[in-house]
């Protein structure tokens, strides 16, 4: 691990959610889903706590950046109680219809998800004050190197066109664009074949 980067522990779920929520505050797809930025931090915190910390690979770059990954064969469904908690959070903090849009987006993403084994990048982002300092590269590089060593492809859904160049610079290529739901801005499905080590 590069200096300043560490594996997140189960106790870091709020920090993962706070950083990710701030990072995605201006994201077109997340703004469409949630309607209000107040919903982002609690939703990402719950997903970190119930899905990505127990089943995935999560990294923190100090308090400036965070990433959440998981293997494609890992359990990616919330249980009944966390699902109810997530819906309640969306009702409390999102705009009207946020829960319905979130379910629609989840179904669309699941439908488009590649079947071949891969490493899935759910989120990567930095706080606004930490941008332009190389934290994104620092966060993504170790896991991509591990995927290369394991000869494992990687997949993500890019929800902000401004980030396409970043992902392409790390070997991802566009597979297709798809809507997360009726009237939603497109998600860009991106795939990265493992590189020779």
Buried (B, 14 or more C-beta within 10 A) or exposed (E): EEEEBBEBEEEBBBBBBBBBBBBBBEBBBBBBBBBEBBBBBBBBBBBBBBBBBBBBBBBBBBEBBBBBBBBBEBEBEBEEEBBEBBBEBBEEBBBEEBBBBBBBBBEBBEEBBEEEEBBBBBBBBBBEEBBEEBBBEBBBBBBBEEBBEEEBBBBBBBBBEEBBEBBBEBBBEEBEEBBBBEEBBBBBBBBBBBEEE
